[in-house]
Every structure is written in structure tokens, then in C-alpha cells.
């Protein structure tokens, strides 16, 4: 039984590793095969692969959408790989890693959202993973989905729907009343602030990631030109050697692609937790719930008394 179980675990490991790596390799191959020829360093948006005809407006399928779907598949493969062959007592580094991730995310949610929102731990983990891996995909030469405004806007709209849902849990009147707080004259400002929430989340994340890519590209291009000016008098390949581009672009990539990408993922997750938990008037909700239950009990008692009479 143990040999069969071990063999099954190994087969699944190979399957899950393939599920992790093949989507990323596919994205890279698609990038190489479809990238238009360019001269020098260029800064462009996501390529449009094809367009789906729609009744109101055609739907373009872009590089960022395809890469986002492939990164999602890769993340699912990573999760399956880390949780394959779990046991009651952790004996593998994978199970230790999986348990560490779960404990850290649950502690983060408990600290920032409270015990009531502990069910949001998987959602927050998914936000962190998708955002971080999307930004880190640029290290492989893949167009990062977080550099596309539409992708990040979709995440922000999803968070905004959750915010509105928890504001409406206390009733539509309570939601509308919130726009008049603390004084009625501030209602227009509160409406603008409500609409600005998804916009600020979108542009903060998208702007930081895109700015890092643009700055790194511009500096790499400038260093290439500087190398030509400094070494251009040398004969042959020595004059074309990009000496000044050695080192600094890698350091900038380490900051903009790794540190900044992971930082923006953490900030987006923190804002999600703050906005969702802050939108829920928990005390008012439970007071309304207690009153409804009390009225329900009173109606049941009255019905029982009427039946007895």
C-alpha cells in the first residue's frame, strides 16, 4: 500500500509540476511567435491576438488576458503540488510550506479584518498570489498582466462589489444614509469618494507596476546608447559591446519587478481587507438581526396563543 501510495504521489507530482511550468512556457512561446519585429527597445501595450464579435462591442482577446489565465493555471498547479500527499503530521517541506502560508494568511486576515471575516483567508491568499505572480512573470520575458489597466480594474471592481455588499447588509436605507454622514452637505463628496475607491485601487497598482517597467526599459536603452558613445571608437564587436548595461538593469529589475511587484500585491490585499471590513457596520447589523429574531419569536408566540384560544 505504501509503495502504491508513494508511486501515485510521484505521478501526481510530475503532473502538478507540469501544470505549473507548461502554462508559463506556453506564454513565453506565444510571445516569441506573435511578437512583431521591432528595432531597438520599444514600450508597447498588450498585443491583441484576435477579436470576438459581440452585439454591442467587439471583445478583443489580448496578451494580458491570456497570460492572466495561464498564470492562474500555474498557481493552481502550485497549490496542488504543495498539498499533494498531506499527512496528519507534517513530514515534507511542501506540507510545512503549505501550512506556513495558511497560518500567515489567516493571521493577516484575523489581524486586519477580525474573526468574523476569517472565511476571506482563501480570497486574500488568491489576491496576493495572482497579483505577485502576475508582476513576477515579467522576469521570464512575459507581458505582466498587472501592466494592463483592464486586468487590475477588474480586480478593483470585484472588491468594490464586496464593499457594497457589506454596506447593504444593514439595509438599503442605512446604505443611503451613510452618504449623508457626518453632515448632509457632504453628500456629494461622499458619493465621489465612493466612486473613487475602485479607481484609486486600480491606478495605484497599475501605475506602480507600469512605471517600474517603463523606467527600467528607458534606463537600459540610455545605458546602451552611452556604451556606444564610450566604446564606439573600438573596432568590430568591441565597439558594439553594451558594457554599461551590465549590472544596473539587473539591480533595477530586482527592485521594480521583484520587490515593488510583491509590495504592490501586499498593498492591494491590505486595501481589500481594510475596505471590506470597514464597510461592514457589524454592531448595527447584529442589532437589526436580534430585533428581527425577537419579532419573529413574538409572532410565533402570538400564533401559538391564538391556536390555544
FIPA-247714 format. One record per residue (C-alpha): x, y, z; residue number from 1; residue in three letters; chain. Coordinates in steps of 0.25 Angstrom, whole numbers, padded with zeros to 4 digits. Layout:
N
+-------+-------+-------+-----+---------+--------+
!     X !     Y !     Z ! num ! residuo ! cadena !
+-------+-------+-------+-----+---------+--------+
!     X !     Y !     Z ! NUM !     ALA !      A !
...
+-------+-------+-------+-----+---------+--------+
//
This chain:
309
+-------+-------+-------+-----+---------+--------+
!     X !     Y !     Z ! num ! residuo ! cadena !
+-------+-------+-------+-----+---------+--------+
!  0000 !  0000 !  0000 !   1 !     UNK !      A !
!  0011 !  0010 !  0004 !   2 !     UNK !      A !
!  0019 !  0007 ! -0009 !   3 !     UNK !      A !
!  0006 !  0009 ! -0018 !   4 !     UNK !      A !
!  0003 !  0022 ! -0010 !   5 !     UNK !      A !
!  0017 !  0027 ! -0012 !   6 !     UNK !      A !
!  0017 !  0024 ! -0027 !   7 !     UNK !      A !
!  0003 !  0031 ! -0028 !   8 !     UNK !      A !
!  0009 !  0043 ! -0021 !   9 !     UNK !      A !
!  0021 !  0043 ! -0030 !  10 !     UNK !      A !
!  0012 !  0043 ! -0043 !  11 !     UNK !      A !
!  0003 !  0054 ! -0037 !  12 !     UNK !      A !
!  0016 !  0062 ! -0034 !  13 !     UNK !      A !
!  0020 !  0061 ! -0049 !  14 !     UNK !      A !
!  0006 !  0065 ! -0053 !  15 !     UNK !      A !
!  0005 !  0077 ! -0044 !  16 !     UNK !      A !
!  0019 !  0082 ! -0047 !  17 !     UNK !      A !
!  0015 !  0081 ! -0062 !  18 !     UNK !      A !
!  0003 !  0089 ! -0059 !  19 !     UNK !      A !
!  0012 !  0099 ! -0052 !  20 !     UNK !      A !
!  0022 !  0101 ! -0063 !  21 !     UNK !      A !
!  0015 !  0098 ! -0076 !  22 !     UNK !      A !
!  0006 !  0110 ! -0076 !  23 !     UNK !      A !
!  0018 !  0119 ! -0073 !  24 !     UNK !      A !
!  0026 !  0113 ! -0085 !  25 !     UNK !      A !
!  0013 !  0114 ! -0093 !  26 !     UNK !      A !
!  0012 !  0129 ! -0090 !  27 !     UNK !      A !
!  0027 !  0130 ! -0094 !  28 !     UNK !      A !
!  0025 !  0123 ! -0107 !  29 !     UNK !      A !
!  0013 !  0130 ! -0111 !  30 !     UNK !      A !
!  0021 !  0143 ! -0108 !  31 !     UNK !      A !
!  0032 !  0139 ! -0117 !  32 !     UNK !      A !
!  0023 !  0134 ! -0128 !  33 !     UNK !      A !
!  0014 !  0146 ! -0129 !  34 !     UNK !      A !
!  0023 !  0158 ! -0125 !  35 !     UNK !      A !
!  0024 !  0168 ! -0137 !  36 !     UNK !      A !
!  0038 !  0171 ! -0141 !  37 !     UNK !      A !
!  0044 !  0184 ! -0135 !  38 !     UNK !      A !
!  0056 !  0192 ! -0136 !  39 !     UNK !      A !
!  0063 !  0195 ! -0123 !  40 !     UNK !      A !
!  0055 !  0196 ! -0110 !  41 !     UNK !      A !
!  0040 !  0199 ! -0110 !  42 !     UNK !      A !
!  0030 !  0201 ! -0100 !  43 !     UNK !      A !
!  0016 !  0196 ! -0104 !  44 !     UNK !      A !
!  0003 !  0191 ! -0098 !  45 !     UNK !      A !
! -0002 !  0177 ! -0099 !  46 !     UNK !      A !
! -0003 !  0170 ! -0112 !  47 !     UNK !      A !
! -0017 !  0167 ! -0118 !  48 !     UNK !      A !
! -0018 !  0153 ! -0122 !  49 !     UNK !      A !
! -0032 !  0153 ! -0128 !  50 !     UNK !      A !
! -0045 !  0159 ! -0127 !  51 !     UNK !      A !
! -0058 !  0153 ! -0123 !  52 !     UNK !      A !
! -0071 !  0159 ! -0130 !  53 !     UNK !      A !
! -0081 !  0163 ! -0119 !  54 !     UNK !      A !
! -0095 !  0170 ! -0121 !  55 !     UNK !      A !
! -0091 !  0183 ! -0114 !  56 !     UNK !      A !
! -0076 !  0184 ! -0116 !  57 !     UNK !      A !
! -0065 !  0174 ! -0121 !  58 !     UNK !      A !
! -0057 !  0167 ! -0110 !  59 !     UNK !      A !
! -0042 !  0167 ! -0112 !  60 !     UNK !      A !
! -0034 !  0156 ! -0106 !  61 !     UNK !      A !
! -0021 !  0161 ! -0102 !  62 !     UNK !      A !
! -0008 !  0157 ! -0097 !  63 !     UNK !      A !
! -0011 !  0161 ! -0083 !  64 !     UNK !      A !
! -0024 !  0153 ! -0083 !  65 !     UNK !      A !
! -0017 !  0140 ! -0088 !  66 !     UNK !      A !
! -0005 !  0142 ! -0079 !  67 !     UNK !      A !
! -0014 !  0144 ! -0067 !  68 !     UNK !      A !
! -0022 !  0131 ! -0070 !  69 !     UNK !      A !
! -0009 !  0123 ! -0071 !  70 !     UNK !      A !
! -0003 !  0129 ! -0058 !  71 !     UNK !      A !
! -0016 !  0125 ! -0051 !  72 !     UNK !      A !
! -0014 !  0111 ! -0056 !  73 !     UNK !      A !
!  0001 !  0111 ! -0052 !  74 !     UNK !      A !
! -0004 !  0116 ! -0038 !  75 !     UNK !      A !
! -0014 !  0105 ! -0037 !  76 !     UNK !      A !
! -0003 !  0095 ! -0040 !  77 !     UNK !      A !
!  0006 !  0100 ! -0030 !  78 !     UNK !      A !
! -0005 !  0099 ! -0019 !  79 !     UNK !      A !
! -0008 !  0085 ! -0023 !  80 !     UNK !      A !
!  0007 !  0082 ! -0023 !  81 !     UNK !      A !
!  0009 !  0087 ! -0009 !  82 !     UNK !      A !
! -0003 !  0080 ! -0003 !  83 !     UNK !      A !
! -0001 !  0066 ! -0010 !  84 !     UNK !      A !
!  0002 !  0055 !  0000 !  85 !     UNK !      A !
! -0003 !  0062 !  0012 !  86 !     UNK !      A !
! -0002 !  0055 !  0025 !  87 !     UNK !      A !
! -0007 !  0057 !  0040 !  88 !     UNK !      A !
!  0008 !  0060 !  0044 !  89 !     UNK !      A !
!  0016 !  0069 !  0034 !  90 !     UNK !      A !
!  0028 !  0061 !  0029 !  91 !     UNK !      A !
!  0031 !  0068 !  0016 !  92 !     UNK !      A !
!  0036 !  0082 !  0013 !  93 !     UNK !      A !
!  0024 !  0084 !  0004 !  94 !     UNK !      A !
!  0014 !  0082 !  0015 !  95 !     UNK !      A !
!  0022 !  0091 !  0024 !  96 !     UNK !      A !
!  0021 !  0102 !  0013 !  97 !     UNK !      A !
!  0006 !  0100 !  0011 !  98 !     UNK !      A !
!  0003 !  0100 !  0026 !  99 !     UNK !      A !
!  0012 !  0113 !  0027 ! 100 !     UNK !      A !
!  0005 !  0120 !  0016 ! 101 !     UNK !      A !
! -0009 !  0117 !  0022 ! 102 !     UNK !      A !
! -0005 !  0121 !  0036 ! 103 !     UNK !      A !
!  0001 !  0134 !  0031 ! 104 !     UNK !      A !
! -0011 !  0138 !  0023 ! 105 !     UNK !      A !
! -0020 !  0134 !  0034 ! 106 !     UNK !      A !
! -0013 !  0142 !  0044 ! 107 !     UNK !      A !
! -0012 !  0154 !  0034 ! 108 !     UNK !      A !
! -0027 !  0153 !  0032 ! 109 !     UNK !      A !
! -0030 !  0152 !  0047 ! 110 !     UNK !      A !
! -0022 !  0164 !  0050 ! 111 !     UNK !      A !
! -0027 !  0173 !  0039 ! 112 !     UNK !      A !
! -0042 !  0168 !  0038 ! 113 !     UNK !      A !
! -0046 !  0161 !  0050 ! 114 !     UNK !      A !
! -0051 !  0148 !  0054 ! 115 !     UNK !      A !
! -0064 !  0150 !  0046 ! 116 !     UNK !      A !
! -0056 !  0150 !  0033 ! 117 !     UNK !      A !
! -0048 !  0138 !  0035 ! 118 !     UNK !      A !
! -0055 !  0132 !  0023 ! 119 !     UNK !      A !
! -0048 !  0142 !  0014 ! 120 !     UNK !      A !
! -0034 !  0136 !  0016 ! 121 !     UNK !      A !
! -0034 !  0128 !  0003 ! 122 !     UNK !      A !
! -0039 !  0140 ! -0005 ! 123 !     UNK !      A !
! -0028 !  0149 !  0001 ! 124 !     UNK !      A !
! -0017 !  0138 ! -0002 ! 125 !     UNK !      A !
! -0023 !  0137 ! -0016 ! 126 !     UNK !      A !
! -0021 !  0152 ! -0018 ! 127 !     UNK !      A !
! -0007 !  0152 ! -0012 ! 128 !     UNK !      A !
! -0003 !  0140 ! -0021 ! 129 !     UNK !      A !
! -0009 !  0145 ! -0034 ! 130 !     UNK !      A !
! -0004 !  0159 ! -0033 ! 131 !     UNK !      A !
!  0010 !  0155 ! -0029 ! 132 !     UNK !      A !
!  0012 !  0144 ! -0039 ! 133 !     UNK !      A !
!  0006 !  0154 ! -0050 ! 134 !     UNK !      A !
!  0016 !  0164 ! -0047 ! 135 !     UNK !      A !
!  0028 !  0154 ! -0045 ! 136 !     UNK !      A !
!  0024 !  0148 ! -0059 ! 137 !     UNK !      A !
!  0032 !  0160 ! -0065 ! 138 !     UNK !      A !
!  0045 !  0153 ! -0061 ! 139 !     UNK !      A !
!  0042 !  0142 ! -0071 ! 140 !     UNK !      A !
!  0040 !  0152 ! -0082 ! 141 !     UNK !      A !
!  0025 !  0150 ! -0082 ! 142 !     UNK !      A !
!  0016 !  0162 ! -0082 ! 143 !     UNK !      A !
!  0011 !  0164 ! -0068 ! 144 !     UNK !      A !
! -0004 !  0165 ! -0066 ! 145 !     UNK !      A !
! -0002 !  0175 ! -0055 ! 146 !     UNK !      A !
!  0003 !  0185 ! -0066 ! 147 !     UNK !      A !
! -0011 !  0185 ! -0073 ! 148 !     UNK !      A !
! -0021 !  0195 ! -0067 ! 149 !     UNK !      A !
! -0033 !  0186 ! -0070 ! 150 !     UNK !      A !
! -0028 !  0174 ! -0062 ! 151 !     UNK !      A !
! -0025 !  0182 ! -0050 ! 152 !     UNK !      A !
! -0038 !  0189 ! -0051 ! 153 !     UNK !      A !
! -0046 !  0176 ! -0052 ! 154 !     UNK !      A !
! -0040 !  0172 ! -0038 ! 155 !     UNK !      A !
! -0043 !  0186 ! -0032 ! 156 !     UNK !      A !
! -0058 !  0185 ! -0037 ! 157 !     UNK !      A !
! -0059 !  0171 ! -0031 ! 158 !     UNK !      A !
! -0054 !  0177 ! -0018 ! 159 !     UNK !      A !
! -0064 !  0189 ! -0019 ! 160 !     UNK !      A !
! -0075 !  0179 ! -0021 ! 161 !     UNK !      A !
! -0071 !  0173 ! -0008 ! 162 !     UNK !      A !
! -0071 !  0186 ! -0001 ! 163 !     UNK !      A !
! -0084 !  0190 ! -0006 ! 164 !     UNK !      A !
! -0090 !  0176 ! -0002 ! 165 !     UNK !      A !
! -0085 !  0178 !  0013 ! 166 !     UNK !      A !
! -0091 !  0192 !  0013 ! 167 !     UNK !      A !
! -0104 !  0187 !  0008 ! 168 !     UNK !      A !
! -0105 !  0176 !  0019 ! 169 !     UNK !      A !
! -0111 !  0187 !  0029 ! 170 !     UNK !      A !
! -0121 !  0190 !  0018 ! 171 !     UNK !      A !
! -0123 !  0200 !  0007 ! 172 !     UNK !      A !
! -0127 !  0211 !  0015 ! 173 !     UNK !      A !
! -0115 !  0210 !  0024 ! 174 !     UNK !      A !
! -0106 !  0210 !  0012 ! 175 !     UNK !      A !
! -0112 !  0222 !  0006 ! 176 !     UNK !      A !
! -0112 !  0229 !  0020 ! 177 !     UNK !      A !
! -0097 !  0227 !  0020 ! 178 !     UNK !      A !
! -0095 !  0237 !  0009 ! 179 !     UNK !      A !
! -0100 !  0248 !  0018 ! 180 !     UNK !      A !
! -0090 !  0245 !  0029 ! 181 !     UNK !      A !
! -0085 !  0253 !  0037 ! 182 !     UNK !      A !
! -0094 !  0265 !  0031 ! 183 !     UNK !      A !
! -0103 !  0265 !  0019 ! 184 !     UNK !      A !
! -0095 !  0276 !  0012 ! 185 !     UNK !      A !
! -0084 !  0266 !  0010 ! 186 !     UNK !      A !
! -0093 !  0256 !  0002 ! 187 !     UNK !      A !
! -0087 !  0260 ! -0012 ! 188 !     UNK !      A !
! -0073 !  0258 ! -0006 ! 189 !     UNK !      A !
! -0077 !  0244 !  0000 ! 190 !     UNK !      A !
! -0082 !  0240 ! -0014 ! 191 !     UNK !      A !
! -0070 !  0244 ! -0021 ! 192 !     UNK !      A !
! -0061 !  0237 ! -0010 ! 193 !     UNK !      A !
! -0070 !  0224 ! -0012 ! 194 !     UNK !      A !
! -0067 !  0224 ! -0027 ! 195 !     UNK !      A !
! -0052 !  0227 ! -0025 ! 196 !     UNK !      A !
! -0050 !  0215 ! -0017 ! 197 !     UNK !      A !
! -0048 !  0205 ! -0029 ! 198 !     UNK !      A !
! -0041 !  0216 ! -0037 ! 199 !     UNK !      A !
! -0031 !  0218 ! -0027 ! 200 !     UNK !      A !
! -0028 !  0203 ! -0025 ! 201 !     UNK !      A !
! -0027 !  0202 ! -0040 ! 202 !     UNK !      A !
! -0018 !  0213 ! -0043 ! 203 !     UNK !      A !
! -0009 !  0211 ! -0030 ! 204 !     UNK !      A !
! -0006 !  0196 ! -0034 ! 205 !     UNK !      A !
! -0005 !  0198 ! -0049 ! 206 !     UNK !      A !
!  0003 !  0211 ! -0049 ! 207 !     UNK !      A !
!  0014 !  0206 ! -0040 ! 208 !     UNK !      A !
!  0016 !  0193 ! -0048 ! 209 !     UNK !      A !
!  0015 !  0200 ! -0061 ! 210 !     UNK !      A !
!  0024 !  0211 ! -0057 ! 211 !     UNK !      A !
!  0035 !  0201 ! -0052 ! 212 !     UNK !      A !
!  0035 !  0194 ! -0066 ! 213 !     UNK !      A !
!  0036 !  0208 ! -0073 ! 214 !     UNK !      A !
!  0047 !  0213 ! -0064 ! 215 !     UNK !      A !
!  0055 !  0200 ! -0065 ! 216 !     UNK !      A !
!  0054 !  0200 ! -0081 ! 217 !     UNK !      A !
!  0057 !  0215 ! -0082 ! 218 !     UNK !      A !
!  0070 !  0213 ! -0074 ! 219 !     UNK !      A !
!  0074 !  0201 ! -0081 ! 220 !     UNK !      A !
!  0072 !  0208 ! -0094 ! 221 !     UNK !      A !
!  0080 !  0220 ! -0089 ! 222 !     UNK !      A !
!  0092 !  0211 ! -0084 ! 223 !     UNK !      A !
!  0092 !  0204 ! -0098 ! 224 !     UNK !      A !
!  0094 !  0218 ! -0105 ! 225 !     UNK !      A !
!  0104 !  0222 ! -0094 ! 226 !     UNK !      A !
!  0112 !  0209 ! -0097 ! 227 !     UNK !      A !
!  0112 !  0212 ! -0112 ! 228 !     UNK !      A !
!  0117 !  0226 ! -0109 ! 229 !     UNK !      A !
!  0128 !  0221 ! -0100 ! 230 !     UNK !      A !
!  0133 !  0209 ! -0107 ! 231 !     UNK !      A !
!  0129 !  0213 ! -0122 ! 232 !     UNK !      A !
!  0143 !  0216 ! -0125 ! 233 !     UNK !      A !
!  0147 !  0202 ! -0123 ! 234 !     UNK !      A !
!  0148 !  0193 ! -0135 ! 235 !     UNK !      A !
!  0138 !  0181 ! -0138 ! 236 !     UNK !      A !
!  0129 !  0175 ! -0128 ! 237 !     UNK !      A !
!  0137 !  0182 ! -0116 ! 238 !     UNK !      A !
!  0130 !  0195 ! -0121 ! 239 !     UNK !      A !
!  0116 !  0189 ! -0120 ! 240 !     UNK !      A !
!  0118 !  0182 ! -0107 ! 241 !     UNK !      A !
!  0108 !  0188 ! -0097 ! 242 !     UNK !      A !
!  0117 !  0190 ! -0085 ! 243 !     UNK !      A !
!  0109 !  0200 ! -0077 ! 244 !     UNK !      A !
!  0097 !  0191 ! -0078 ! 245 !     UNK !      A !
!  0104 !  0180 ! -0069 ! 246 !     UNK !      A !
!  0099 !  0180 ! -0055 ! 247 !     UNK !      A !
!  0090 !  0193 ! -0053 ! 248 !     UNK !      A !
!  0078 !  0188 ! -0061 ! 249 !     UNK !      A !
!  0078 !  0175 ! -0053 ! 250 !     UNK !      A !
!  0078 !  0183 ! -0040 ! 251 !     UNK !      A !
!  0067 !  0191 ! -0045 ! 252 !     UNK !      A !
!  0059 !  0179 ! -0049 ! 253 !     UNK !      A !
!  0061 !  0173 ! -0035 ! 254 !     UNK !      A !
!  0055 !  0185 ! -0029 ! 255 !     UNK !      A !
!  0044 !  0188 ! -0039 ! 256 !     UNK !      A !
!  0040 !  0174 ! -0043 ! 257 !     UNK !      A !
!  0042 !  0166 ! -0030 ! 258 !     UNK !      A !
!  0041 !  0176 ! -0018 ! 259 !     UNK !      A !
!  0032 !  0186 ! -0024 ! 260 !     UNK !      A !
!  0023 !  0175 ! -0030 ! 261 !     UNK !      A !
!  0022 !  0168 ! -0017 ! 262 !     UNK !      A !
!  0020 !  0181 ! -0009 ! 263 !     UNK !      A !
!  0008 !  0185 ! -0019 ! 264 !     UNK !      A !
!  0002 !  0171 ! -0017 ! 265 !     UNK !      A !
!  0002 !  0173 ! -0002 ! 266 !     UNK !      A !
! -0003 !  0187 ! -0002 ! 267 !     UNK !      A !
! -0015 !  0183 ! -0011 ! 268 !     UNK !      A !
! -0018 !  0171 ! -0001 ! 269 !     UNK !      A !
! -0017 !  0181 !  0011 ! 270 !     UNK !      A !
! -0026 !  0191 !  0004 ! 271 !     UNK !      A !
! -0036 !  0180 !  0001 ! 272 !     UNK !      A !
! -0037 !  0175 !  0015 ! 273 !     UNK !      A !
! -0038 !  0190 !  0020 ! 274 !     UNK !      A !
! -0049 !  0194 !  0011 ! 275 !     UNK !      A !
! -0057 !  0181 !  0012 ! 276 !     UNK !      A !
! -0056 !  0180 !  0027 ! 277 !     UNK !      A !
! -0058 !  0195 !  0029 ! 278 !     UNK !      A !
! -0071 !  0195 !  0020 ! 279 !     UNK !      A !
! -0078 !  0186 !  0030 ! 280 !     UNK !      A !
! -0085 !  0192 !  0041 ! 281 !     UNK !      A !
! -0085 !  0180 !  0050 ! 282 !     UNK !      A !
! -0091 !  0185 !  0062 ! 283 !     UNK !      A !
! -0103 !  0191 !  0055 ! 284 !     UNK !      A !
! -0104 !  0178 !  0047 ! 285 !     UNK !      A !
! -0105 !  0169 !  0059 ! 286 !     UNK !      A !
! -0115 !  0179 !  0066 ! 287 !     UNK !      A !
! -0124 !  0178 !  0054 ! 288 !     UNK !      A !
! -0123 !  0163 !  0053 ! 289 !     UNK !      A !
! -0126 !  0162 !  0068 ! 290 !     UNK !      A !
! -0138 !  0171 !  0066 ! 291 !     UNK !      A !
! -0143 !  0162 !  0055 ! 292 !     UNK !      A !
! -0142 !  0150 !  0063 ! 293 !     UNK !      A !
! -0149 !  0156 !  0074 ! 294 !     UNK !      A !
! -0161 !  0160 !  0065 ! 295 !     UNK !      A !
! -0161 !  0146 !  0059 ! 296 !     UNK !      A !
! -0162 !  0140 !  0073 ! 297 !     UNK !      A !
! -0173 !  0149 !  0077 ! 298 !     UNK !      A !
! -0181 !  0146 !  0065 ! 299 !     UNK !      A !
! -0179 !  0131 !  0067 ! 300 !     UNK !      A !
! -0183 !  0133 !  0082 ! 301 !     UNK !      A !
! -0196 !  0141 !  0077 ! 302 !     UNK !      A !
! -0199 !  0130 !  0067 ! 303 !     UNK !      A !
! -0198 !  0119 !  0078 ! 304 !     UNK !      A !
! -0207 !  0127 !  0087 ! 305 !     UNK !      A !
! -0217 !  0129 !  0077 ! 306 !     UNK !      A !
! -0217 !  0114 !  0074 ! 307 !     UNK !      A !
! -0219 !  0111 !  0088 ! 308 !     UNK !      A !
! -0231 !  0120 !  0090 ! 309 !     UNK !      A !
+-------+-------+-------+-----+---------+--------+
//
